[in-house]
Amino acid sequence: MSLEERERGLLRLVAEQRDEACRQILADAERTAREILRQTHRKERAHLHRRVLEERARIQARIQAVEAERVTRERRQQARSSAGILEQAWPLLQLGLQRRWQDAEGRRRWVERCVRDALGSLPAGAWTLRHAPGWPAAEQQAARERLTEALGVEPQLRSDSTIEAGLVIDSGGACLDGSLRGLLADRQRLEARLLALLAGESRP
């Protein structure tokens, strides 16, 4: 083999090695570029996902805030409405109870309830019944006879000008207040019951 042929052979080998090195460099560069693109896309997707989640959370928080404001406004309106209703209803309740005491059948049931509750809760003994003025004598006598039979001792009945309607039963320091004032003493509880009754009537 001549020198010229050897030189050409060496040149081909060098060219082939150069071409292989270039191909390897290009392949590595392409892999690196693809990995960079994958990482970039992954980061962008993660960033976009975080932005979407943050925006959803912001919108949800705003919706909740608006809903809370609506509920608060409705509750305030309901409270104002309830206060207005109770302001009108309270005098009507007082008037209704006064009229019940003035009505013979209403008064009989009122006294019967007081006597029944007293017999179930007060100690036996000498009772004193303080009652609103104008309670008919015949009804007083009927209550006196009933209690005398139940207690074994005649109760004392006394008219009390401070009582608008109803009666108060005293027994050895214990007391059952069945007067108008006593029945209306727990205003908060009565107002709650009034609102509950009105709410029940407003349902279809």
Buried (B, 14 or more C-beta within 10 A) or exposed (E): EEEEEEEEEEEEEEEEEEEEEEEEEEEEEEEEEEEEEEEEEEEEEEEEEEEEEEEEEEEEEEEEEEEEEEEEEEEEEEEEEBEEBBEEBBEEBBEEBBEBBEEEEBBEEBBEEBBEEBBEEBEEEEBEBBBBEEBEEEBBEBBBEBBEEBBEEEBEBEBBEEBBBBBBBBBEEEBBBBBBBBBEEEEEEBBEEBBEEEEEEEEE
